[in-house]
Amino acid sequence: MARSGWVIGLGTGSTAYYAVEELGRLMREEGLLIAGVPTSHASEMLARTNGIPIKTLDDVERIDLAIDGADQVDGGKNLIKGLGGAHTREKIVASFADLFVVVVDDSKLASRLGLGVPVPLEVISLAVPAVTRRVQKLGGQTRLRMAHPAQAHGGPFITDQGNFLMDASFDEIPDPRSMERELNLIPGVVDNGLFTQIAATILVGSGKDGSVSIIE
């Protein structure tokens, strides 16, 4: 899918890890010439390890392709992302890409978003109590995400931008586009993990036989 000369947005997480590894292989073995715009410190380090030249949005006029995973996908190609904590940068890169391709396995498919998967919110620390109250008015419950063992600090999870992460749980989200706007209108929310009307193509791998189906 990638072509020489392209600038490619490099997602974060386990699925994106394999995509970055494959791009590195294509560069080494088949002479592919690309540059990558990473969506996190982790994806930048992985890209450098695989020999992919790094660019920022200051360096490029366009992103030809962005590749990333998702935590949940509905039939309208709406997504929940951010369980890895990088959804703000991921949304920026995906939104500026000419083509945003999402790679998931079939366990990530759902009839409606929010069924068993929370919506991550990147939140300025000062606003955590107020955001909690506003999310409750929208019918959700929030939980402040704590640092995982791989992070060097204890306490709350800290994003690459230096903010906190909250997970907002809803029974279901019948109108993801409206909910995305409502959550981003809450003062103190930097961005949320609902990605609506962004993904062009969803590649879905089968957990049974390894086959791949395409949602376009």
C-alpha positions in Angstrom: 0.0 0.0 0.0 2.8 2.4 0.8 4.8 4.0 -2.0 8.2 5.5 -2.2 8.2 9.3 -1.5 5.2 9.0 0.9 5.0 10.5 4.3 3.3 8.0 6.6 1.6 8.6 10.0 2.8 5.9 12.4 0.2 4.8 15.0 0.8 3.6 18.5 0.0 0.3 20.1 0.3 -3.4 19.3 -1.2 -3.4 15.9 0.7 -0.3 14.8 3.9 -2.0 16.1 3.6 -4.7 13.4 2.9 -2.1 10.7 6.0 -0.1 11.6 8.1 -3.3 11.7 6.8 -4.2 8.2 7.6 -0.7 6.8 11.1 -1.0 8.1 11.5 -4.4 6.4 10.2 -3.0 3.1 12.8 -0.2 3.4 15.7 -2.6 4.1 14.7 -5.4 1.7 12.8 -3.7 -1.1 14.1 -0.2 -1.3 11.0 1.6 -0.1 11.7 5.3 0.6 9.4 6.8 3.1 9.3 9.2 6.1 7.3 8.7 9.2 5.3 11.1 11.4 5.0 9.3 14.8 2.0 9.6 17.1 3.9 9.0 20.4 7.3 8.8 21.9 7.0 5.0 21.7 6.2 4.9 18.0 9.1 7.4 17.3 11.5 5.1 19.1 10.2 2.1 17.2 10.5 3.9 13.9 14.1 5.0 14.6 14.9 1.4 15.5 13.6 0.2 12.2 15.5 2.9 10.2 12.5 5.0 9.3 13.3 8.7 9.0 11.3 10.9 11.4 9.4 14.0 10.4 7.0 16.3 12.3 4.0 18.3 11.1 6.4 21.3 10.9 8.5 19.4 8.3 5.8 18.2 5.9 3.0 19.7 3.8 1.0 16.5 3.8 0.6 13.0 5.2 -0.1 10.6 2.4 -1.2 7.6 4.6 -1.8 7.0 8.4 -1.9 3.5 9.7 -3.2 2.7 13.2 -5.2 0.2 15.2 -8.4 0.8 17.2 -9.9 -0.5 20.4 -13.5 -0.7 19.1 -15.1 -0.3 15.6 -18.8 0.0 14.7 -20.4 -0.6 11.3 -20.1 3.0 10.4 -16.3 3.0 10.6 -16.5 5.0 13.8 -13.8 4.2 16.3 -12.8 4.2 20.0 -9.1 4.7 20.4 -6.8 5.7 23.2 -6.5 2.7 25.5 -2.8 3.1 24.9 -2.9 6.7 25.9 -2.0 8.4 22.6 -5.3 9.3 21.0 -4.8 13.0 20.9 -1.7 12.8 18.7 -3.2 9.9 16.8 -6.3 11.9 15.9 -4.2 14.9 14.8 -2.1 12.8 12.5 -5.1 10.8 11.2 -7.1 13.9 10.5 -4.3 15.4 8.4 -3.7 12.2 6.4 -5.0 11.8 2.9 -5.9 8.2 3.7 -6.4 6.8 7.2 -6.3 3.0 7.3 -7.2 1.1 10.5 -6.1 -2.5 11.2 -8.0 -4.5 13.8 -8.9 -8.1 14.6 -12.6 -9.2 14.6 -12.8 -9.0 18.4 -12.8 -5.2 18.1 -16.0 -5.1 16.1 -19.2 -4.0 17.9 -22.8 -3.2 16.9 -22.4 0.1 18.8 -19.5 1.9 20.3 -19.2 1.9 24.1 -20.3 -1.7 24.7 -17.7 -2.7 27.2 -15.0 -0.2 26.0 -14.6 3.2 27.7 -13.9 6.4 25.8 -10.5 7.8 26.9 -10.3 11.5 27.6 -7.1 13.5 27.8 -7.7 16.0 30.5 -5.8 19.0 32.1 -5.2 17.9 35.7 -7.0 21.0 37.1 -10.2 20.0 35.4 -10.6 16.4 36.5 -13.4 17.0 39.1 -15.4 19.3 36.7 -15.0 16.9 33.8 -16.3 14.1 36.0 -19.4 16.0 36.8 -20.0 17.0 33.1 -19.6 13.4 31.9 -22.1 12.2 34.5 -24.6 14.7 33.0 -24.0 13.0 29.6 -24.8 9.6 31.1 -21.3 8.3 31.7 -19.1 7.4 34.6 -15.4 8.3 34.7 -12.3 6.7 36.2 -8.9 8.4 36.4 -6.4 6.1 34.7 -3.3 5.2 36.8 0.2 4.7 35.6 1.1 1.2 34.5 4.2 -0.6 35.7 6.2 0.3 32.6 6.0 4.0 33.4 8.7 5.4 35.7 6.3 7.2 38.0 3.5 6.2 40.2 0.1 7.9 40.4 -2.0 9.0 37.4 -1.1 8.0 33.9 0.7 11.0 32.2 0.3 11.5 28.4 3.1 12.6 26.1 1.6 16.1 26.4 1.9 16.0 30.3 -1.9 15.6 30.9 -4.0 13.1 32.8 -6.2 10.4 31.2 -9.7 9.6 32.3 -11.8 6.7 31.0 -15.5 7.5 30.4 -17.8 4.5 30.4 -21.2 4.6 28.7 -23.7 1.7 28.3 -23.6 2.5 24.6 -23.1 5.4 22.3 -25.9 5.6 19.7 -24.6 8.8 18.1 -20.8 8.8 18.2 -20.4 12.0 16.2 -22.6 14.0 18.6 -20.9 12.4 21.6 -17.4 13.3 20.2 -18.4 16.9 19.9 -20.1 17.0 23.4 -17.0 15.6 25.1 -14.7 18.0 23.4 -16.8 20.9 24.4 -16.2 20.2 28.1 -13.6 22.7 29.4 -10.4 21.0 30.3 -10.8 18.1 27.8 -7.9 18.2 25.3 -9.5 15.6 23.1 -11.3 12.3 23.4 -10.9 8.8 21.9 -14.0 8.9 19.6 -12.8 9.0 16.0 -15.8 9.6 13.7 -15.8 10.2 9.9 -12.0 9.9 9.7 -11.2 6.3 8.8 -11.3 5.5 5.1 -10.6 1.8 5.3 -10.8 -0.8 8.0 -8.8 -4.0 7.6 -10.3 -6.8 9.8 -8.3 -9.9 10.6 -10.1 -13.1 11.5 -9.1 -14.7 14.8 -10.1 -18.1 13.4 -8.4 -18.5 10.1 -6.2 -15.4 9.7 -8.2 -14.1 6.7 -8.6 -10.4 6.2 -11.8 -8.6 5.3 -12.1 -4.9 4.2 -14.7 -2.3 5.3 -14.8 0.7 3.0 
